[in-house]
Amino acid sequence: MSKIKNLVLAALFLALGLLIPSIFHMSGLPGNVFLPMHIPVLLCGFILGEKYGALIGFVTPFLSSILTGMPPIYPVAVAMAFELATYGFISGYLYKKIRVNLFVSLISAMLLGRIVSGAANYILLTSMGKKYVLNMFITASFVKCIWGIIIQFIVIPFVVKMIEKYNLV
């Protein structure tokens, strides 16, 4: 792909990363349950590779926070920036660069991103004098957002396979 085409697609994923969560919030659907910002970032990694995936993953939460007030910039957007950058990087690196299976790449990106999120939240919250314990991490990363995880397991492989099948990118 040309650099211009990649930049345009990256801008599209960034725009989707801002638009989809806004639609969810306007509909009253909680972002921390359905994870709408995660989908465009993961797709960016799978389609454009690790560099664009990491960049869009890192920038999207900050830009969303500045433009919409959601997520709150500190500590949520900061932790999300590292989490989503990990999602974008790992999905792109495993799937595009070293050709790992789509589902293995997706699961790996989701697990590593959550570990990075847990570490970032631990550092950020404890630096503020607040507690962040394993129970909080498990609940926030796996229990509360189970619907978002399920949606990602359905939507991401479907969209990636359709894009590849019909050579849309």
Protein Blocks (a to p, Z undefined) as FASTA:
>chain_A
ZZklmmmmmmmmmmmmmmmmmmmmmnopafklnommlmmmmmmmmmnojklmmmmmmmmm
mmmmmmnopacfblklmmmmmmmmmmmmmmmmmmmmnopafklmmmmmmmmmmmmmmmmm
mmmmmmnopacdfklmmmmmmmmmmmmmmmmmmmmmmmmmmmmmnopZZ
